[in-house]
Amino acid sequence: MTNEAHSAAPGWYPSPDGSMRYWDGSQWLDLPAPPQPNAGPPRWKSLIQKPIAWGIAALLAVVAVAGIAWKVSHDAEIEAQVAAAEAAASAAAQREADRIAAEKAEEERRAEAERSVRRVSVTQIEASIKQMAEKHANSSIIDGPILSVSCSPVGGGSIDDLTEMTTIFECFAATKDNGDGTMSGYKYNATMNWSTGSFTYGFGAP
């Protein structure tokens, strides 16, 4: 055992007033204190800064959630507007299609009514020619009796072609059944003016 006191190692040590002093191993030296490392803000500042940081983070989170909610709501509104516009366009297109279909149906109805009128007119022509043929047979201009009369458009015409305003008919007054599916007789003609609804007719081929 030795009575020699153990001295502290040389170095800088804190003094009671909070500054730093240098001990050389045997005595304190009056040296200027070395610069202190940045120890960060005081604890009270840290205690204040943390809640502020938490508050900012919370605020940013709220803003982010609000932004996401707004975007979802905005996108849903845009989708609803697009869907409504598409539905309106589809409804308008359907109404137009219905209108066109109704006009077409009405046009076809009128066309069929006109064709019916023309078919009736042909039977009137045939009846008139039969009367003429019977007069001719009674006058011995042709042989009788008149069995039937039929009229057909010449030149590939058709009474169903409503663009044709004038139709020429070749009519046949049958006077004899040949027994083989054919008939013998005489030709007549007729011209129908569909615009006026009047016709002319006569003896002989058109």
MOJO-V44662 format. One record per pair of residues at least 12 apart in sequence whose C-alpha atoms are under 10 Angstrom apart, sorted by sequence separation. I is the first residue (numbers start at 1). J is the second residue. D is the distance in Angstrom with one decimal. If there is no record, write none. Layout:
I_J_D ; I_J_D
//
This chain:
10_22_7.3 ; 11_23_5.4 ; 12_24_8.8 ; 20_32_8.5 ; 21_33_6.4 ; 22_34_9.5 ; 133_145_9.0 ; 134_146_6.1 ; 155_167_9.6 ; 157_169_8.8 ; 172_184_9.0 ; 173_185_5.4 ; 174_186_6.6 ; 189_201_5.5 ; 190_202_6.4 ; 10_23_5.1 ; 11_24_6.5 ; 19_32_10.0 ; 20_33_5.5 ; 21_34_9.0 ; 133_146_6.9 ; 134_147_9.6 ; 154_167_7.9 ; 155_168_8.5 ; 172_185_6.8 ; 173_186_5.2 ; 174_187_8.7 ; 188_201_7.4 ; 189_202_5.5 ; 190_203_8.9 ; 9_23_7.6 ; 10_24_4.4 ; 11_25_8.0 ; 19_33_7.2 ; 20_34_7.6 ; 153_167_6.4 ; 154_168_6.0 ; 155_169_9.2 ; 172_186_5.8 ; 173_187_6.2 ; 188_202_5.8 ; 189_203_6.4 ; 190_204_9.8 ; 8_23_8.0 ; 9_24_7.4 ; 10_25_4.6 ; 13_28_9.7 ; 19_34_9.7 ; 20_35_9.5 ; 131_146_9.1 ; 133_148_9.9 ; 152_167_9.5 ; 153_168_5.6 ; 154_169_5.6 ; 155_170_9.7 ; 171_186_8.4 ; 172_187_4.7 ; 173_188_7.2 ; 187_202_9.3 ; 188_203_4.5 ; 189_204_6.3 ; 190_205_9.2 ; 191_206_8.7 ; 7_23_9.9 ; 8_24_8.7 ; 9_25_5.4 ; 10_26_8.2 ; 12_28_9.5 ; 20_36_9.2 ; 130_146_7.1 ; 133_149_8.9 ; 152_168_8.3 ; 153_169_4.3 ; 154_170_6.1 ; 171_187_5.7 ; 172_188_6.0 ; 187_203_6.8 ; 188_204_4.5 ; 189_205_5.6 ; 190_206_7.3 ; 7_24_9.8 ; 8_25_6.0 ; 9_26_8.9 ; 10_27_9.2 ; 11_28_9.7 ; 12_29_9.8 ; 19_36_9.7 ; 130_147_8.9 ; 151_168_9.5 ; 152_169_5.2 ; 153_170_6.2 ; 154_171_9.6 ; 170_187_7.1 ; 171_188_4.8 ; 172_189_8.3 ; 186_203_8.4 ; 187_204_5.0 ; 188_205_5.4 ; 189_206_5.0 ; 7_25_6.2 ; 8_26_8.1 ; 10_28_9.4 ; 130_148_7.3 ; 131_149_9.7 ; 151_169_5.8 ; 152_170_5.5 ; 153_171_8.7 ; 170_188_6.2 ; 171_189_5.4 ; 186_204_7.4 ; 187_205_5.3 ; 188_206_7.1 ; 6_25_9.7 ; 7_26_7.0 ; 8_27_10.0 ; 12_31_9.8 ; 14_33_9.9 ; 129_148_9.9 ; 130_149_6.0 ; 150_169_9.5 ; 151_170_5.5 ; 152_171_6.4 ; 169_188_8.5 ; 170_189_4.8 ; 171_190_7.3 ; 186_205_8.7 ; 187_206_8.5 ; 7_27_9.7 ; 13_33_9.9 ; 129_149_7.3 ; 130_150_9.1 ; 150_170_8.4 ; 151_171_4.0 ; 152_172_8.8 ; 169_189_5.6 ; 170_190_6.7 ; 12_33_8.3 ; 127_148_9.3 ; 128_149_9.5 ; 129_150_9.1 ; 150_171_5.4 ; 151_172_6.4 ; 168_189_7.5 ; 169_190_5.0 ; 170_191_9.0 ; 12_34_8.6 ; 126_148_8.8 ; 127_149_7.5 ; 129_151_9.3 ; 149_171_6.7 ; 150_172_5.4 ; 151_173_9.0 ; 168_190_5.9 ; 169_191_6.1 ; 126_149_5.8 ; 127_150_9.1 ; 149_172_5.5 ; 150_173_6.8 ; 167_190_8.4 ; 168_191_4.4 ; 169_192_7.9 ; 125_149_9.4 ; 126_150_6.0 ; 148_172_8.1 ; 149_173_4.4 ; 150_174_8.4 ; 167_191_5.8 ; 168_192_6.3 ; 125_150_9.1 ; 126_151_6.3 ; 148_173_5.8 ; 149_174_6.2 ; 166_191_7.1 ; 167_192_5.3 ; 168_193_9.0 ; 123_149_9.4 ; 125_151_7.8 ; 126_152_9.9 ; 147_173_7.3 ; 148_174_5.3 ; 149_175_9.2 ; 166_192_5.6 ; 167_193_6.8 ; 123_150_8.5 ; 146_173_6.4 ; 147_174_5.4 ; 148_175_7.4 ; 165_192_8.3 ; 166_193_4.7 ; 167_194_7.8 ; 122_150_8.9 ; 123_151_8.4 ; 145_173_9.6 ; 146_174_5.9 ; 147_175_5.3 ; 148_176_9.6 ; 165_193_6.2 ; 166_194_5.9 ; 122_151_7.2 ; 144_173_9.6 ; 145_174_8.4 ; 146_175_4.8 ; 147_176_7.2 ; 164_193_9.3 ; 165_194_5.1 ; 166_195_7.9 ; 122_152_8.6 ; 144_174_8.8 ; 145_175_5.5 ; 146_176_8.1 ; 147_177_8.5 ; 164_194_8.0 ; 165_195_6.1 ; 166_196_9.8 ; 171_201_9.4 ; 122_153_9.8 ; 143_174_10.0 ; 144_175_5.5 ; 145_176_7.9 ; 163_194_9.9 ; 164_195_9.6 ; 165_196_9.2 ; 166_197_9.9 ; 168_199_9.5 ; 170_201_9.8 ; 171_202_9.6 ; 143_175_7.0 ; 144_176_8.1 ; 162_194_8.9 ; 165_197_9.8 ; 167_199_9.4 ; 168_200_9.7 ; 169_201_8.9 ; 171_203_9.3 ; 172_204_9.3 ; 142_175_9.0 ; 143_176_9.2 ; 166_199_9.4 ; 168_201_9.6 ; 171_204_8.8 ; 172_205_9.0 ; 170_204_8.8 ; 171_205_7.8 ; 148_183_9.7 ; 154_189_9.7 ; 159_194_9.5 ; 170_205_6.4 ; 171_206_8.7 ; 147_183_9.5 ; 149_185_9.4 ; 151_187_9.6 ; 153_189_9.7 ; 169_205_9.1 ; 170_206_6.0 ; 122_159_8.7 ; 147_184_10.0 ; 148_185_9.4 ; 149_186_9.5 ; 150_187_9.8 ; 151_188_8.6 ; 152_189_9.5 ; 153_190_9.2 ; 169_206_7.2 ; 121_159_9.8 ; 137_175_9.5 ; 147_185_9.0 ; 149_187_9.4 ; 150_188_9.6 ; 151_189_8.0 ; 152_190_9.6 ; 153_191_9.3 ; 168_206_7.5 ; 133_172_9.8 ; 134_173_9.3 ; 146_185_8.3 ; 149_188_9.2 ; 151_190_8.3 ; 153_192_9.9 ; 119_159_7.3 ; 133_173_7.0 ; 145_185_9.7 ; 146_186_9.6 ; 118_159_6.4 ; 119_160_8.7 ; 130_171_9.7 ; 132_173_9.9 ; 133_174_9.6 ; 144_185_8.7 ; 117_159_9.8 ; 118_160_8.0 ; 129_171_8.0 ; 130_172_9.3 ; 133_175_9.7 ; 143_185_8.2 ; 116_159_9.5 ; 126_169_9.9 ; 129_172_9.0 ; 130_173_6.9 ; 142_185_8.7 ; 143_186_9.0 ; 115_159_6.9 ; 116_160_9.0 ; 118_162_9.3 ; 125_169_9.2 ; 129_173_8.0 ; 130_174_9.6 ; 142_186_7.8 ; 114_159_9.6 ; 115_160_5.7 ; 126_171_7.5 ; 114_160_8.6 ; 115_161_8.4 ; 125_171_9.1 ; 126_172_9.0 ; 115_162_7.5 ; 122_169_9.0 ; 126_173_9.0 ; 112_160_8.6 ; 114_162_7.8 ; 111_160_8.8 ; 111_161_9.6 ; 112_162_9.6 ; 111_162_7.5 ; 154_206_8.4 ; 133_186_8.6 ; 133_187_9.6 ; 133_188_8.6 ; 132_188_9.5 ; 130_188_9.6 ; 129_188_7.3 ; 129_189_8.3 ; 129_190_8.4 ; 126_188_9.8 ; 128_190_9.8 ; 126_189_9.9 ; 125_189_9.5 ; 126_190_9.0 ; 125_190_7.3 ; 125_191_9.1 ; 125_192_8.6 ; 136_203_9.2 ; 122_190_9.6 ; 132_201_9.2 ; 133_202_9.5 ; 122_192_8.7 ; 132_202_8.2 ; 133_203_8.1 ; 121_192_8.6 ; 129_200_9.9 ; 132_203_8.3 ; 128_200_9.7 ; 129_201_7.0 ; 121_194_9.2 ; 125_198_9.7 ; 128_201_8.2 ; 129_202_7.6 ; 118_192_9.5 ; 125_199_7.6 ; 128_202_9.8 ; 129_203_8.5 ; 124_199_9.6 ; 125_200_8.5 ; 126_201_9.6 ; 118_194_7.9 ; 121_197_8.1 ; 125_201_7.8 ; 117_194_9.7 ; 121_198_8.9 ; 122_199_9.8 ; 121_199_9.0 ; 118_197_8.9 ; 114_194_9.7 ; 117_197_9.4
//
